[in-house]
Amino acid sequence: MYPFPEGCFAVRNAWYVAAWSSDVTRTPHERWFLDEPVVLYRREDGSPVAMAGRCPHRHFPMAAGRLEGDTLVCGYHGIAFASDGRCTRIPTQDRIPPAFCIRTYPIAERWQWLWIWMGDPALADESLIPNHAALDLANPDFSSEPLHYHLVEGRYQLLNDNLLDLSHLAYLHQSRIGMEEVATQQDEVSYGDDWVRSRRMILDAAPAPVTRERHGDIRVDFLIDFTFHAPALHVGANLTWKTSPEGPCEGVLLMNNTVYHAVTPATKHSAHYFFARTAIHPADTDNQQAAKAAIAHVIDEDIFATREIERLIANMDRPRDLLTRGDQAVTRGRLILQKMMQREREAEAAKVRPARAPEAA
């Protein structure tokens, strides 16, 4: 599925952000992940549960059921499932067939995010979740806040591409955070097996509109440094200094923050989009609320672009785009995800491939 080869959709054996912690309560809540419905809720001890969203009896939505303690009861025929997916009651019969169970998914809570693993549960290693401490999330010296969530009407890779090619800031976001140099200055791209980094250091430039509003018509040095932790999280450092004759980045520090964009495939044509921010300088909490309002318009512009591209390509037989020099990070990000999906397909094929018969003597 565009932009990947036919039959490739999303990496399954990976951790994705499923929800803000505050979104999951004792009321069952349905969300789709990787084209599958999942019901989320909390046990009485507060621990989260992620369970397949369809009752195996008649495919009624499990989120429309009710909790009895930690047991989720289907609202259609009263069939009950423990939080580990075991069927505990079928009102119309005494015997419970062993196959009458429901899938559950590994789920882990980090900072104010819940992470879900939709693939092989035996491979769900929580150490593979990005290290939140290393990313300055929940650092007591700084202010980290969850700011936005949207269900976006567009395939998830459109959002990933958007975040891997930040040259669009100069045009799509020109009224708030746009700087021409973000488009005209080539980014430095580096990468590994599961990450891509795009870095721009812009010196002695006219400020973005939002910076001009706060600090006047000054000149600035600006660093924008984004890393994609495949397949689910983009982490970006944004630093702005007032340009100084003493040298690059030697002037007064005006802004230092880190932003977090979590992108999770929902269906083949929709995605969950989470945005959080750590304010390092200035670090006051009130600034986070101002940032939430200020960034809302920017995120709406990204969602608009994603939705409109999806609208135009949804019915195309095999969409194809022409890439530019500015697409180095986009190309690398796509290749990393494609290789991850290919490895999964090869591993699955190896499981079902019959053993080779011994050759006759």
N, C-alpha and C positions, 0 to 999 in steps of 0.2 A: 504494500500500500504506500503510495507516494509519501515521502520521497524514497522509500525503500523498495527493493525488488518485490515482485509478486509473491504473496504468501508471508511476507514479513510485516508484523504489526508492532509489537513491543517486546521488550525484554521481560521475561516472567520471573526469573530467579534473581530478584533484586528487591531492595526495600524502597517503598514509595510512601510519601506523606499521604495519610488517609483523611486526617481531620485535625483541627485544633483540639486540644484536650477538652476545652470547655464545651465543644459541640457534642460530645458523647456522654450521655447521662443514663439514668435508669429507664428512659423511654427509648425503645428500639427505633433506630434511625437507619434508613436505607441509603446507600451510595453505591454507584457502579465503579468498578475498577477493572481495567483490562477487558472490558466488554462483558463483565459478569456482575450480577447484583450481589451485594453483601449487606448484611444487617449488622450494625454496630450497637453495642450497649455495654453497661458496666455491671459487674457482679455486685453483690451487697458489700463486699470488702473494698469496692472501688476499682478493682482491676478490670481492664477492658477486654471485650470479647469481639471477635470478628467471625461471623458465621455466614455460610451461603444463604443468599436471600430468597431462595425458592424452597417451599416445602416439597419434599420428594413425592408426596401423595398426589396432589393436583397442581403443583407449581403456584400455589397461592403465595403472595409476598409475606415473608416471615416478619417484616417490619410492621405489618398490620396485626400482629399477634400481641400477646401480653406476657409480662414476666410474673412467674410465681417463684419467689426466691431468686435463684440463679437460673431457673429453668424457663426456656422460652416456649410458650404454648401457641401453636398455630391458631389463628383466629377463624379459620374456616371449619375444621373438623376436630379441633381440640387435641391434635397429636402434639406430644410434648418432647422437647429435646433438652438434654443437659447442656451446660456451657461447653463441654468437650465434644458436642455433636451426637452423643449417644441418644437414641430414642428411649424414653422412659415410660411412655404411655401411649397406647392406641385405644381410644374409648370403645371401638367396635369389636375388639378382640383381646384375649388375654395374652396370647403369644406375640412376642415382638421378634420378627425375623432379624437375624444378624445384619443383613444388608440394609435394614431400614434405619439409616443414620444420615447425618447431614455433615457436610464438610465444614471444618473450621480452619482459620488461617492464622499463622503466627502474627502477633501484633505486639509492638513495643512502644513504650512511652519515653520520650526524650524531650527535655525542656517543656514546651507547651504544644508539642506535636505528637500525634500518634502515627507510627510507621507500620505499614502492612507489607507482608510478603505473600504474593499471589502464586508463586511457583511451588517447587518441590519443598515441602516442609522440612525434609531432612537436611536441606542445604541452607536453612534460615539461620545463619550465623549473625548474631546481633553486633559483633565487632565490625561488620561491614557497613553499618549505619555511619554516616559521616560523623566524625568526632566533634560534637557540639562545643566542647570546651576550647578546642583548637580554633574553632570558628568564631570565638568570642560570644557565643550565645550563653546566656545565664551567667556571664562574668559579673560578679557583684560590684565591680568598679564602674560598670557601664549600664546603660539603660537599654534592655532588649525587649521589644514589644511585637506581638502579632498584630498586624494592621489590616490586612485585607484577605478575603477569600472570594473567588468567583468560579462558577461552573461556566466554562467558555464553550461556545458553539463552534468548535473547530478542532481538528486533530492535534494531538499533543505536540507533534514535531514542529508545527508552525510556531508554537510558543518557544520551543527550544531554539529554532533558527533565529527568531526575533532577538533572543538574548545572546546568541553567539555572534550576531552581526550588529554591533551597536552604532554603526554609521547612521542608522535610521534616526538616532537622537537629533541629528541636525535638521531633520525635515518633519518627521511625524510629531516630534515633541518640541518644535522650535519655539512655541509660545511659553514654555516653562523651563525645560532643562537643556534645550538644544544649544550646541556650539558648533559652528561650521568646521572647526578643526577636528572634531570627532569623526567627520566623514573624509576630510581631505588628508589627514595624517594616518598613514598605514599603521595598524596595530602590530605589536610583536606577539607572535603566536608560538606557544610551546605546548607539548602534550605528552601523555603517557598512555598506558593501556586502557585506563578508565577515567581520564581527565583531559580537559583542554583549557588552556589559559590564554586570555587575550588582554594585552596591556598597552595603554597609551599614556605617554607623558607629554602634556601640552604646556608649552611655556609662553609667557607674556602674551596672553590672548584676551580678547574681549570676553567678559563674563557671561554666563548663561542668564536669561532674564530673571530667574528666581534669585540669583546671587546679586544682580544689579539692584533688585528691589530692596534687598537687605543692606547692601554695603555701598551703593552708589556706583557711579561710572568709573570703575577702577580697572586695572589690568590684573590678571590672575595667572598662576601656575596651577595646573589641574592634572591629577592622576586618576585614571579610571582603570581598574584592574579586576577583571572578572575571571572566575574559574568555574567550569562546568564539571561537577562530580557526577559522572554518568551512572545511572540514566535519569536521575531525578532532581538534582539540586544545583542551582546556580548561586554562587556567592561572589558578591562584588564589593570591592573597597573603593570609596570615593573620597578623595582628599582635595581641598582647595586652599591655596595660599595666596595672599596678596603679593603680587610681583614686587621683588626688591632688587635694588642695584647690587646687593651683596651676593647675589647668585641665585640659581634655580632652587626653589622651595625653601628659601631662607627668610621669606617674609612672614608676616603674621598668619598663623593658621586660622582660617575662617570656618572650615568644616572638615570633619573626619567621621565618616559613618560607614557601616557595612550593611549591605542589603542582601536578603535571601529570597530567591524565587524558587519555590518548589512546584514542579510540574508533574502531574500524575495522569496517565491515560485513564479516561472514564470509559467511553465507548470509542468505536473507531472514528467517530466524528465529533467527539467532545472531550474536554480535559478539565481537571481540577487545577486551579491556580492559586497558590498561597504566597503571600508577601509579608515578610517580617523585616525588622530594621533594628540595628544596634547603633545607638548614638554614643560615639566616643568623645567627640568635641563638636559642639557643646553637649554635655551629657545629661542635661536636666530633663525630667520626665515630661514637663509641659511641652518641650520642643517636639517630643514624639507625637503628641496629639496634633500639633501644627503640621508636622510632617505627614501624618495620616491624611489630613485634608488636602495638603498640597499635592501629594502623590496620587490621589484618587483620580484626578483628571488624566494624569500620565498613563496610569494603568487602563483607564477606559479607552484611551487611544490605541494601546497595544491590543486590547480585546477587539476593538473595532477592526483593526487591520487583520487580525486572525480570523474573525468571523467573515469578513468580506472575501478574503482569499479562499476560505473553505467554500463559500457560496459559489465562487467562480470555478473551482476545480472539482467540486463534488461529482459532477456528471461527466467529467472528461475521462476518456478511455484510459490514457496513460499520460498524465501530466508530466511535463518536462520543463525545467527552468534553465536559463542561461546564467552561468555563474560569472562573477567578476573577481578582480584581485582582492576585493574586500571580503570575500567569502572563504578565506583560508580556515578560520575557526569553524564556520558552518560545515564545510566539507569534512574537516577532521572529526567534528562531533557526530556527523551522520555515519562516517566510517566506523567509529568506535561502537555505536549502537548496532550497526549492521553486523559487525564481527561478533558482538555479544549474542545477537539473535542466531547467527549461524552456528556458533558453538553450542547453543542450546539445542538446535535442530539436529546437529550431529550426535550429541549425547543421547537424545531421545531415539534417534535411529539405531544407535548402537545397542540400546536396551532391547529393542524388538527384533533386531537382526538375528536370524537363526544361526546357530553355531555351524561352522563349516564342517561338512562330513569328512572323515578321514579318507585319504586317498587309498585306493586299493593297492595291496602289496604287489 
